[in-house]
Amino acid sequence: MTRIEARFAALRDQGRKAFVAFVMAGDPDPATSLAVIRGLPAAGVDVIEIGMPFTDPMADGPAIQRAGQRALAAGQTLAATLAMVRAFREGDAATPVVLMGYYNPIYAMGVDRFLAAAAEAGVDGLIVVDLPPEEDAELCLPARAAGLNFIRLATPTTDARRLPQVLANASGFVYYVSITGITGAAAAQPAAIAPEVARIKAATPLPVCVGFGIRSPETARAIAAVADGAVVGSAIVERLGAGEPPERVLAFVRDLAAAAHSA
């Protein structure tokens, strides 16, 4: 059982929903980024998603695009991101860590080298948004063989014919994208999301977490009430981009997590 699977099992036993937080590795600088990541578990985060900065983040909105640009300008690389996970693991052996991003930096490093380094650093799962199921042999299957969960995205346009392909080799949890479009582009609507989550859960035993468009504790609570967890990214990285100190960012995260857990 991976850390991700163990965390969701524990939450299920407790009757609680998950709160998942996304931050960009190296944003706004490596030291601040690591301080925030280290503070996330105490703020109530159940699963940490760490963005791998990339120059062409096609699925991301302006807030996460700018976060990636800040990180790259500060010298963040994929190797440095793995080192950041390794540093986090020195003080936390339990919280699941998922790397989220695009295939190009992984391909440039080499799949075998990346997977070995990721497993050694303490990474638990991957979300790679530009590798569809047709390319599972490229990274998904090798990642699973290396002991990493491969988390798939489902969207409002994932129809009944496409869904089985999306779920075929997924593991850990399913990430339901609540809106059509890029991150941070619109508000999530719980009434519209509930039947979509139910549809996915009817097709898989995996937990379903919902992200994109969650910007407040109230929305986090409402989304968690109709799913297995809520994911927040843009609203967090915007605060880092505005120069808020880590303690204020973590206080905001704490409010989001408490709301999701109360659903």
ABEGO torsion letter per residue (X at the ends): XBAAAAAAAAAAAAGBBBBBBBBBBGOABAAAAAAAAAAAAAAGBABBBBBBBBABBAABBAAAAAAAAAAAAAGBBAAAAAAAAAAAAAABAABBBBBBEBAAAAAAAEAAAAAAAAAAAGBABBBBAABBAAAAAAAAAAAAAAGBBBBBBBBAABBAAAAAAAAAABBGBBBBBABBEBBGABBBBAAAAAAAAAAAAAABABBBBBBEGBABAAAAAAAAAABAEBBBAAAAAAAAAAGBBAAAAAAAAAAAAAAAAAX
